[in-house]
Amino acid sequence: MIRVVNVSKSFDEVPVLKNVSTVFEKGKTNLIIGQSGSGKTVLMKCLVGLLNSDSGQILYDNHQFSTMSFAERRVIRQKLGMLFQGGALFDSMTVEENVIFPLKMFSTMTLEEKIDRANFCLKRVNLENVNHLYPAEISGGMKKRVAIARAISNSPSYLFCDEPNSGLDPLTAIVIDNLISEITQEFDITTVVNTHDMNSVMEIGDKVAFIYKGELWWEGSRFEILKTENKEVNDFVYASELMRTMKQ
Amino acid sequence: MKLFFHIGRYFMLLVQILKKPEKASIYRRQIILEMDNIGLQSLGIVAIISVFMGAVVTIQTAFNTDHPMLPRYAVGFATRQSIILEFAPTIISLILAGKVGSRIASEIGTMRVTEQIDALEIMGVNSSGFLILPKVVAAMIINPVLIVLSMFLGIFGGWVVSAVSDVMPVSNFIYGILYEFAPYDIFYALVKTVVFAFIITTISGYYGYFTKGGALEVGQSSTDAVVTSSIFIIIFNLILTQLLLA
């Protein structure tokens, strides 16, 4: 479980996050949604420690992450997996080397065990016979899946996904969404997904946190979001003609 | 003010780079890979430039010292001293600053803008150490080898010119090459080379690591890395010459 308490962040005295408090529960797919520029990426970067919040607390299973030293953070970070928007696979490494990398750095497994683990993770994301290809040789959807395999290779307790569907067609996007949801339940991890894709919300949103102008504006489940009377949430959810027609 | 910001951030990065590696075996493997990337892949350009520059230095020295008061072997002597003291360590390091420095800055800069460095950080890896330290160590090991090779090839270029043309007799050239040879000159050249290798890799790594933006900024970082490294090589050349030869 990750608890966020009154987190604020400003850039050049422009507030981007304002006293955000929420809880991301274990075994659930927690979604952060909001318009572009609303502050959801900044919130995620604060959660994983790529940015330091100006005030407030971030607690990983009651461990105060925001005030930890570099060395203490490193221990927590070894329990994190993250899927970046562009995949962020290492260009100079093959698919297999990418998946093995976290194990190489932090596990005491033998090479054979590492390869077995990599194959297991790649198979789990429905990828086979791509071990020796380089990231430049695979499609966008495959890159995302390799990135998920890399993120889960070290058996993380927390999985973060930043816009996992960006640049993917709707069918591939649903495959990635379902994969994230299945992995969350299968490994009983805390997953936080940053998205503005309503399809993802409806597909996997166990808990949805709506960020509006840097504030936590609304939170609830994917079923509740369709019924809420909150104007800003409705403007976001029913932004398209299709959704408005469906609502009517 | 911006200069102090860069100096402060550069030294803070150095502290991060020099922290204890997570897994020494991975770093050792990276060092070997980088020795190939930085050193062996620069072998061709170093060899070509050294041979031709050695030849040109010999011809120019011969034409400009054509005086009855000066012995002919002085051409060989002057060629050797020019190559060992200045050409090989400084000029080749400037060339490496262009070739290796731009490569390091653009490689690390691209990793920054494509979030690969963030991915390393999230995994708990000391990204600056993992990416820059092996390059620094590799360059400090392999660059002296390149420079020694450059010295031999530069002198070889001069010998070829004296052998195939009538610039001067080969025997005089060889006598000049051997005349009053001081091993300390090699030591001086290698000390400079190691310092220049550190400058090239850390400054290029610095510019790459703190790249912000996209492809345009990666190009800018690469250019800044080469320009800054070259300036610092020239400055430290003066300082080290004063310290070691004066």
Interface residues (C-beta under 8 A of the other chain):
Chain A: V48 G49 L50 R73 R74 V75 I76 R77 Q78 L80 G81 M82 F84 Q85 G86 A88 L89 F90 D91 F101 P102 K104 M105 F106 N154 F160
Chain B: E22 K23 I26 T110 M111 T114 E115 Q116 D118 A119 E121 I122 M123 G124 V125 N126
